[in-house]
Amino acid sequence: MNIRRLFRKKQKDPHCSVVVVAAGSSERMGADKMLMTLGAKPVIIRTLMAFQKSPMVDDIVVVTRPEKIMGLADMIKLYDISKVTQVISGGATRMESALAGVSAVRKGAKLIAIHDGARPLVTQDLIERVVNAANAYMAAVPAVRCVDTLKQIDGNGVITGGVDRDCVVRVQTPQVFDADIIKGALTKAVEKHLTLTDDCSAMDMMGVRTHTVEGDAGNIKLTEPVDMVLAEAILKSRGE
């Protein structure tokens, strides 16, 4: 039986709920990257404001570390980010945090977007592209082509072969899915203690292929200190 026929709920004017996962440890950054200042605003606030501005977003759930819930909730109130309905505690893994988030979105949501809190430069155009694609295909993610030469290596770091970069992309967030299917997929992944690096991997287990849309080279994930320098340059180039 075709799972798309069972679950397809295409909306005439697509809207989604958003889960922002911000429960990481920021070890490689050396400080809490969510609270670092980017263009005069905390990183997490820039991320949330992007979805606050989107007419396609109905509500936002923020998943963070337990000790940060109250402080983050106060900050969200200060910046008047009204679409945030809950700030909740994440789990021990990203999959557990994502599951907690999708379980907390508003009842009746047809689509759920899952986004890294450390990607504060997501644009309105990108949000629109991926939500529209998910509305059509049930699962969609932004992706950018690889420009570097890719090689396979063994356990000792020795090159064993090449990879056709025309068949490889770098996947970004937000990743947007049919609400019912992503809830089931993440539940299954957590129950099986799977280590998955992104949410479309969980969809694969449900037999749903994920559609890609054009990503944005500026939609970088802040991981190391040099990324903050690059992010400031991207903001400047945008006139922000």
ZAMARGU-4260 file (C-alpha; in steps of 0.2 Angstrom, whole numbers, plus 5000, padded with zeros to 4 digits):
<rodrens>
0) 5000/5000/5000 | 5007/5017/4995 | 5010/5027/5012 | 5008/5043/5002 | 4990/5039/4998
5) 4987/5035/5016 | 4994/5051/5024 | 4993/5064/5011 | 4985/5080/5017 | 4989/5093/5005
10) 4984/5111/5011 | 4978/5124/4999 | 4988/5137/5009 | 5002/5128/5017 | 5006/5131/5036
15) 5017/5122/5048 | 5022/5121/5066 | 5040/5123/5069 | 5052/5114/5082 | 5068/5123/5085
20) 5081/5111/5093 | 5093/5121/5104 | 5098/5108/5116 | 5116/5105/5111 | 5131/5107/5122
25) 5141/5119/5111 | 5157/5110/5115 | 5166/5115/5099 | 5161/5133/5100 | 5168/5135/5118
30) 5153/5145/5124 | 5134/5144/5123 | 5132/5148/5105 | 5113/5151/5107 | 5117/5166/5118
35) 5131/5173/5108 | 5128/5190/5100 | 5126/5190/5081 | 5121/5207/5073 | 5117/5214/5090
40) 5105/5200/5094 | 5107/5183/5103 | 5109/5169/5090 | 5093/5159/5096 | 5083/5175/5095
45) 5088/5178/5077 | 5083/5160/5073 | 5066/5162/5081 | 5063/5179/5073 | 5065/5171/5056
50) 5050/5160/5059 | 5040/5173/5068 | 5040/5183/5052 | 5035/5169/5041 | 5016/5169/5036
55) 5018/5150/5034 | 5022/5147/5052 | 5008/5145/5065 | 5017/5141/5081 | 5035/5137/5087
60) 5041/5125/5100 | 5059/5127/5107 | 5068/5112/5114 | 5083/5117/5125 | 5092/5111/5140
65) 5083/5110/5157 | 5093/5123/5165 | 5090/5135/5151 | 5071/5135/5150 | 5067/5149/5162
70) 5081/5161/5155 | 5076/5157/5137 | 5058/5159/5140 | 5061/5177/5148 | 5072/5181/5133
75) 5058/5176/5121 | 5046/5187/5130 | 5057/5202/5130 | 5059/5201/5111 | 5040/5198/5109
80) 5041/5182/5099 | 5023/5178/5101 | 5022/5162/5090 | 5033/5152/5103 | 5020/5142/5113
85) 5032/5131/5123 | 5050/5130/5129 | 5053/5113/5134 | 5067/5101/5139 | 5076/5090/5127
90) 5082/5073/5128 | 5099/5064/5129 | 5101/5064/5110 | 5095/5075/5095 | 5082/5062/5091
95) 5075/5062/5108 | 5075/5081/5108 | 5066/5082/5091 | 5053/5069/5097 | 5049/5080/5112
100) 5047/5095/5101 | 5035/5087/5088 | 5025/5079/5102 | 5022/5097/5109 | 5016/5106/5093
105) 4998/5112/5092 | 4985/5099/5089 | 4979/5098/5071 | 4996/5103/5063 | 4997/5095/5046
110) 5016/5099/5043 | 5030/5101/5056 | 5047/5109/5052 | 5062/5104/5062 | 5076/5117/5063
115) 5093/5119/5071 | 5093/5133/5083 | 5111/5136/5077 | 5106/5141/5060 | 5100/5159/5063
120) 5102/5165/5045 | 5088/5155/5037 | 5078/5166/5025 | 5060/5169/5021 | 5062/5162/5004
125) 5070/5146/5010 | 5056/5143/5022 | 5043/5146/5009 | 5052/5134/4997 | 5053/5119/5009
130) 5036/5121/5016 | 5028/5121/4999 | 5038/5106/4994 | 5033/5097/5010 | 5015/5101/5006
135) 5017/5093/4989 | 5028/5078/4994 | 5025/5075/5012 | 5044/5077/5016 | 5056/5090/5010
140) 5073/5097/5015 | 5085/5111/5008 | 5101/5105/5000 | 5116/5113/4992 | 5128/5105/4980
145) 5145/5100/4985 | 5159/5110/4977 | 5174/5101/4985 | 5181/5085/4979 | 5175/5070/4990
150) 5185/5055/4994 | 5182/5039/5004 | 5194/5034/5018 | 5197/5019/5028 | 5199/5018/5047
155) 5217/5024/5046 | 5213/5039/5036 | 5220/5032/5020 | 5210/5037/5004 | 5202/5021/4996
160) 5192/5029/4982 | 5182/5044/4976 | 5164/5049/4977 | 5154/5057/4963 | 5150/5074/4970
165) 5136/5076/4957 | 5126/5063/4967 | 5130/5070/4984 | 5122/5086/4993 | 5124/5094/5009
170) 5107/5094/5019 | 5102/5109/5029 | 5087/5113/5040 | 5072/5117/5041 | 5067/5100/5036
175) 5048/5099/5034 | 5037/5084/5035 | 5019/5077/5037 | 5015/5079/5055 | 5009/5061/5058
180) 5023/5052/5049 | 5037/5062/5057 | 5030/5059/5075 | 5029/5040/5071 | 5046/5040/5063
185) 5055/5048/5077 | 5046/5038/5090 | 5052/5022/5081 | 5070/5029/5080 | 5070/5033/5098
190) 5063/5016/5103 | 5076/5007/5093 | 5090/5018/5100 | 5096/5023/5083 | 5109/5036/5080
195) 5103/5047/5066 | 5111/5064/5061 | 5095/5071/5054 | 5076/5069/5053 | 5074/5063/5035
200) 5084/5048/5040 | 5070/5043/5051 | 5057/5046/5037 | 5067/5033/5027 | 5062/5020/5039
205) 5044/5024/5036 | 5046/5021/5017 | 5044/5040/5013 | 5057/5047/5001 | 5062/5065/5005
210) 5061/5078/4991 | 5075/5091/4991 | 5074/5110/4987 | 5087/5122/4983 | 5096/5127/4999
215) 5105/5143/5004 | 5124/5144/5005 | 5121/5157/5018 | 5111/5146/5029 | 5126/5140/5039
220) 5126/5131/5055 | 5136/5139/5069 | 5148/5126/5076 | 5165/5133/5078 | 5171/5151/5082
225) 5176/5155/5064 | 5157/5152/5060 | 5153/5167/5070 | 5165/5178/5059 | 5157/5171/5043
230) 5139/5174/5050 | 5143/5192/5053 | 5150/5194/5036 | 5134/5186/5028 | 5123/5198/5038
235) 5133/5213/5032 | 5132/5207/5014 | 5113/5206/5017 | 5113/5224/5024 | 5107/5218/5041
</rodrens>
